[in-house]
Amino acid sequence: MQPLAERLRPVTLDELVGQEHLTGKDSILRKAILQGKIPSMILWGPPGVGKTTIANIIAHTLQVPFYTLSAISAGVKEVREVIEIARRQQHAVLFIDEIHRFNKSQQDALLGAVEKGIITLIGATTENPSFEVNAAVLSRSQVYVLKPLGNEQLMQLLQQAMERDKWLQSKNIELRETAALFNISGGDARKLLNLFELVVGTLQEDPVVITDQKVMDIAQQRVAIYDKTGEQHYDIISAFIKSIRGSDPNAAVYYLARMIDGGEDVKFIARRLVILASEDIGNANPNALLLATSCFQAVNLIGYPESRIILSQCVTYLASSAKSNASYMAINNAQRIVAQTGDLPVPMHIRNAPTKMMKGMGYGKGYEYAHDHENNFVLQEFLPDAIKGTKLYDPGNNPREDELRRHLKQLWKDKYNY
């Protein structure tokens, strides 16, 4: 017997639960599907929220040949074979599941056929396509973001399952509690339905009374709690980041181990460390960003399992480092000022003056070249007049940035109130 999630897989847009922003009434994607004029697209979202289902609905709706490949098992050869078939048939839709697993040469093999309209590409990915999908493929595709399912939608799925599935109809099910089912599934419809089927099949009782404790007992025995896109994923990455930010290398490396043992993508972990090195450490220790960047590059070169050692070195260093979010706050402050004030005119003396006419208009007039002065500094205005004197970068309270603060105070005196 097929798994419950497969038995209940929707075949029409009206049967799909969730993703109303994409497939609801008057939505762009629904209109495109019903009109039979879909663009090449990347469906980005966590597992079990409808990426493959939407592709299957398109296959049922459109009157064109439809081919499916999995990036886990297919290569350039299989891609070219489908393209050749599509060329003979004038046009076809090609669905590639987990397209982020294709390397550059595999993704490049798609470009010509997409450009010429030989194939309409539908790619599904759980990873940010900005990082994992070839820019050339991305530029030729519409990206649709799918959202995790909420508790109301998960409950709707359970009710549909009990109403529609013949095997579940034969059971006397009392759904007394659902929190454990929802928490473990983490918004993943496939995981929810298959876990529900597992629980019902395991409980040898009549009626089958579903409680949180029973679900947890069965789940801990039979399924892995950690899921790369479920609630545990978000809880553990949150604990991981907060442990590093809180300067606790012991907790940080513990949560690193939890993610590694759960099968988390080591590149995802390394990317988060690069972000954290600037957001939470910044100029308190500029070496943090250098190490985090080197860690990301090394992880890409080495791969698992050895990359766990590289990650551990980086994590313990970042957690042990002095902390500052001053750079993060500075860009937030600057963007807020820009949003409030718009495109303020650049002061004339620091404008570029590449032509004689522009020089005649006063562009660059009065600019002082800092290196012509003592200590390579001269007091002059750089901000637009409307916001002059505005301090956006406030150095953090740590030895390195205290030194920067003293230096800036010496240069600018009371101008920026350092």
C-alpha positions in Angstrom: 0.0 0.0 0.0 1.3 3.5 -0.8 2.1 5.9 2.0 -0.9 8.0 3.1 0.7 11.2 1.8 0.9 9.6 -1.7 -2.6 8.2 -1.5 -4.0 11.7 -0.7 -1.8 13.7 -3.1 -4.0 16.4 -4.7 -4.5 16.4 -8.5 -6.3 19.7 -8.8 -5.6 23.2 -7.5 -8.9 23.1 -5.5 -7.7 20.0 -3.6 -4.4 21.7 -2.6 -4.2 22.8 1.1 -2.1 25.9 1.7 -0.2 28.2 -0.6 -3.3 30.4 -1.3 -1.0 33.3 -2.2 0.1 31.2 -5.3 -2.9 29.0 -6.1 -5.9 30.8 -4.6 -8.6 32.5 -6.6 -7.2 35.2 -8.9 -3.6 34.3 -8.0 -1.0 34.7 -10.7 0.1 31.1 -10.8 -3.4 29.7 -10.8 -4.3 32.0 -13.8 -1.1 30.9 -15.6 -1.9 27.2 -15.0 -5.5 27.4 -16.1 -4.5 29.4 -19.2 -1.9 26.8 -20.0 0.8 29.5 -20.3 3.2 28.9 -17.4 6.7 30.4 -17.3 9.8 28.5 -16.4 9.8 28.6 -12.6 11.7 27.7 -9.4 9.4 26.5 -6.5 11.3 27.3 -3.3 10.1 26.2 0.1 10.5 23.6 2.8 9.7 19.9 2.2 6.1 18.8 2.2 4.4 22.1 1.4 3.3 21.4 -2.2 6.2 21.9 -4.6 6.0 18.4 -6.3 2.2 18.5 -6.0 2.0 21.8 -7.9 4.2 20.3 -10.6 1.9 17.3 -10.8 -1.1 19.5 -11.0 0.5 21.4 -13.9 1.2 18.0 -15.5 -2.5 17.0 -15.2 -3.8 20.4 -16.4 -1.5 21.3 -19.4 -2.0 19.4 -22.6 1.8 19.1 -23.3 4.3 16.3 -22.6 5.6 16.4 -19.0 8.9 14.9 -17.9 10.3 14.5 -14.4 13.9 14.1 -13.3 15.4 14.0 -9.8 18.7 15.9 -9.4 19.8 13.2 -7.0 20.0 10.5 -9.7 19.9 12.4 -13.0 22.9 13.9 -14.8 23.7 15.9 -17.9 23.0 12.8 -20.1 19.4 12.5 -18.8 18.8 16.2 -19.2 20.0 16.2 -22.8 17.8 13.2 -23.6 14.7 14.9 -22.4 15.6 18.1 -24.3 16.1 16.1 -27.5 12.7 14.4 -27.0 11.1 17.9 -26.3 12.7 19.3 -29.5 11.1 16.5 -31.6 7.7 17.2 -29.8 8.1 21.0 -30.3 7.7 21.6 -26.6 7.6 19.9 -23.2 7.6 20.7 -19.5 10.5 19.4 -17.5 10.2 19.1 -13.7 13.5 18.7 -11.8 13.2 17.9 -8.1 15.9 19.2 -5.8 17.4 21.3 -8.6 19.9 22.8 -6.1 21.7 19.4 -6.2 22.6 20.0 -9.9 26.1 21.3 -10.3 26.9 24.2 -12.7 27.5 22.1 -15.8 24.2 20.2 -15.2 22.3 23.5 -14.8 24.1 25.0 -17.8 22.8 22.1 -20.0 19.3 23.5 -19.4 19.9 27.0 -20.6 19.7 26.8 -24.4 16.5 24.8 -24.3 14.9 27.2 -21.8 15.9 30.2 -23.9 14.6 28.7 -27.1 11.3 27.6 -25.5 12.0 23.9 -26.2 11.3 23.2 -22.5 9.5 25.0 -19.8 11.5 24.3 -16.6 10.0 23.7 -13.2 12.6 23.3 -10.5 11.9 22.5 -6.9 14.3 23.4 -4.1 14.5 23.6 -0.4 17.5 25.8 -0.6 17.7 29.6 -1.3 18.0 29.7 -5.1 20.1 32.8 -4.9 22.9 30.6 -3.5 22.2 27.2 -5.0 20.8 27.8 -8.5 22.9 29.0 -11.4 22.3 32.8 -12.0 21.7 32.2 -15.7 19.0 29.7 -15.0 17.6 31.9 -12.2 17.3 34.9 -14.5 15.2 33.0 -16.9 12.8 31.7 -14.3 10.1 33.0 -12.0 10.8 32.2 -8.4 7.7 31.3 -6.3 8.1 31.0 -2.6 6.1 28.4 -0.8 5.3 28.8 2.9 5.2 26.2 5.8 1.7 25.1 6.6 0.0 26.5 9.7 -1.8 24.5 12.4 -5.2 25.3 10.8 -4.0 23.9 7.5 -2.5 20.8 9.1 -5.7 20.1 10.9 -7.5 20.4 7.6 -5.2 17.8 6.1 -5.9 15.4 9.0 -9.7 15.9 8.6 -9.4 15.3 4.9 -7.3 12.1 5.5 -9.9 10.6 7.9 -12.7 11.5 5.5 -11.2 10.3 2.2 -8.8 7.5 2.9 -10.4 4.1 2.9 -8.0 2.5 5.4 -8.4 5.4 7.9 -12.2 5.2 7.4 -12.1 1.6 8.7 -10.6 2.9 12.0 -12.5 4.5 14.9 -10.2 7.4 15.4 -10.5 9.9 18.2 -8.2 12.9 17.6 -7.9 14.1 21.2 -4.6 16.1 20.9 -2.7 17.3 17.9 0.2 19.5 19.3 2.8 16.7 19.0 1.7 15.8 15.5 2.0 19.5 14.4 5.3 20.1 16.2 7.1 17.1 14.9 5.8 17.7 11.3 7.0 21.3 11.4 4.6 22.4 8.7 5.4 19.5 6.4 2.2 17.9 5.1 3.9 14.7 3.9 5.6 14.2 7.3 2.4 14.9 9.1 0.3 12.4 7.1 2.9 9.7 7.2 3.4 10.1 11.0 -0.4 10.1 11.5 -0.6 6.8 9.5 2.3 5.4 11.6 0.6 6.3 14.9 -2.8 4.9 13.9 -1.2 1.7 12.6 0.9 1.3 15.8 -1.9 1.8 18.3 -3.8 -1.5 18.6 -6.9 -0.2 20.3 -10.5 0.6 19.5 -11.2 3.5 19.5 -7.7 4.7 18.4 -7.2 7.7 20.8 -4.5 10.1 19.6 -2.7 12.0 22.4 0.5 14.0 22.4 2.2 11.5 24.7 1.4 8.5 22.4 2.6 10.4 19.4 5.9 11.4 21.1 6.5 7.8 22.3 5.9 6.4 18.8 7.8 9.2 17.0 10.9 8.8 19.3 10.9 5.1 18.6 10.3 5.2 14.9 11.2 8.5 13.3 14.0 11.1 13.7 12.7 14.2 15.5 15.2 16.6 13.9 14.2 17.6 10.4 16.1 20.0 8.2 13.1 22.2 7.6 10.8 21.3 10.5 10.4 23.1 13.8 13.4 21.4 15.3 15.5 22.9 12.5 14.5 26.4 13.4 14.7 25.8 17.1 18.2 24.3 17.0 19.7 26.8 14.5 18.2 29.6 16.8 19.8 28.0 19.8 23.1 27.6 17.9 23.3 31.2 16.9 22.2 32.5 20.3 24.8 30.4 22.0 27.6 31.8 19.8 26.2 35.3 20.3 26.1 34.6 24.1 29.8 33.6 24.1 29.1 30.0 25.1 31.4 27.7 23.0 30.2 24.6 24.9 26.5 25.1 24.0 27.4 26.2 20.5 29.4 23.1 19.7 26.7 21.0 21.2 24.1 22.4 18.9 26.5 22.1 16.0 26.7 18.3 16.8 22.9 18.2 16.9 22.7 19.7 13.4 25.4 17.5 12.0 23.8 14.3 13.4 20.4 15.5 12.1 21.9 15.6 8.5 21.9 19.4 8.2 23.7 20.8 5.2 27.2 21.8 6.3 27.1 24.7 3.8 24.0 26.1 5.4 25.8 26.1 8.8 28.9 27.7 7.3 26.8 30.5 5.6 25.2 31.3 9.0 28.6 31.6 10.6 29.7 34.1 7.9 26.6 36.2 8.6 27.1 36.0 12.4 30.8 37.0 12.2 29.7 40.5 10.9 26.3 40.8 12.6 27.4 39.8 16.1 31.2 40.3 16.2 32.1 42.8 13.5 34.9 45.3 14.4 35.3 43.9 17.9 37.3 41.2 16.1 37.7 41.6 12.3 39.5 38.3 12.1 36.2 36.6 12.8 34.9 37.4 9.4 38.1 36.2 7.8 37.9 32.9 9.7 34.2 32.4 8.9 34.8 33.1 5.2 37.7 30.6 5.2 35.5 28.1 7.0 32.8 28.4 4.3 35.4 27.9 1.5 37.0 25.0 3.3 33.7 23.3 4.0 32.9 23.5 0.2 36.2 22.0 -0.6 36.4 19.3 2.0 32.8 18.1 2.5 31.5 15.8 5.2 32.6 14.3 7.5 35.9 16.1 7.8 34.2 19.5 7.5 32.7 19.0 11.0 36.2 19.7 12.4 36.6 22.9 10.4 33.1 24.0 11.6 34.0 23.2 15.2 37.1 25.3 15.0 35.2 28.3 13.6 32.2 27.9 16.0 34.4 27.7 19.1 36.5 30.7 17.9 33.4 32.9 17.2 31.7 31.9 20.4 34.9 32.8 22.4 35.4 36.2 20.6 34.5 39.6 21.8 31.1 40.7 20.5 29.7 43.8 18.8 26.6 44.5 16.7 27.7 48.0 15.9 28.3 47.4 12.2 24.8 45.7 11.9 23.2 48.6 13.7 25.1 51.1 11.5 23.7 49.8 8.3 20.2 49.6 9.8 20.5 53.2 10.9 21.8 54.3 7.5 19.0 52.5 5.6 16.4 54.1 7.9 17.9 57.6 7.1 17.8 56.9 3.4 14.2 55.7 3.6 13.3 58.9 5.5 15.2 61.4 3.4 15.4 59.9 -0.1 18.1 60.9 -2.6 19.8 63.8 -0.9 22.3 65.7 -3.1 25.9 64.8 -2.7 28.0 67.8 -1.5 29.6 69.5 -4.5 33.2 69.2 -3.2 33.1 65.4 -3.2 31.3 64.9 -6.5 33.2 63.3 -9.4 34.4 65.9 -12.0 35.5 63.9 -15.1 34.8 66.7 -17.6 35.7 70.4 -18.0 32.1 71.4 -17.9 31.5 69.6 -14.6 34.5 71.3 -13.1 33.2 74.6 -14.3 29.9 73.9 -12.5 31.8 73.5 -9.3 32.0 69.7 -9.1 34.9 68.7 -6.9 35.8 72.3 -6.0 37.2 72.6 -2.5 37.9 68.9 -2.0 40.8 68.3 0.3 42.9 65.2 -0.5 43.3 63.5 2.9 46.8 62.1 2.2 48.2 65.6 1.6 47.6 66.4 5.3 49.1 65.4 8.6 48.0 61.9 9.8 46.2 61.5 6.4 43.2 63.4 7.6 41.6 66.8 7.1 38.3 68.0 8.6 35.7 68.3 5.9 32.1 67.4 5.3 31.1 64.2 3.5 27.4 63.8 4.4 24.7 65.7 2.6 23.8 69.0 4.2 20.4 67.9 5.4 21.9 65.1 7.6 25.4 66.5 8.4 26.6 65.5 11.9 24.5 62.4 12.0 26.2 59.5 13.7 25.3 56.2 12.2 28.2 54.0 13.4 28.5 53.9 17.2 31.5 51.6 18.1 30.7 48.9 20.6 32.0 48.6 24.1 35.0 46.3 23.6 38.8 46.9 23.6 39.1 47.0 19.8 36.2 49.3 19.1 37.1 51.4 22.2 40.3 52.1 20.3 38.3 53.0 17.2 36.1 55.3 19.2 39.2 57.1 20.6 40.6 57.4 17.2 37.4 58.8 15.7 37.0 61.2 18.6 40.5 62.5 18.1 39.8 63.1 14.4 36.3 64.5 14.5 36.3 66.2 17.9 32.6 66.8 18.9 31.2 66.6 15.3 29.8 63.1 15.8 29.8 62.9 19.6 32.0 59.8 19.9 
